[in-house]
């Protein structure tokens, strides 16, 4: 089962993505900004990140840049 991390600051949109993905058999974790996404990745493995671009605390561009700078090649949909 694939595990997907959703980084989206809009709660309703995050819940919609989660609902659709869970209904289709995926395991989903939702967070509201890039820093929370990095924190979640410290504690768990994910196969894919779905990220918003404009988020508070850390935006999607910075999230991806930090992942790539650390050598992490996880696929990211933005």
Buried (B, 14 or more C-beta within 10 A) or exposed (E): EEEBBBBBBEEEEBEEBBEEBEEEEBBBBBBBBBBBBBEBBEEEEBEBBBBBEEBEEBBBBBBBEBBEEEEEEBEBEE
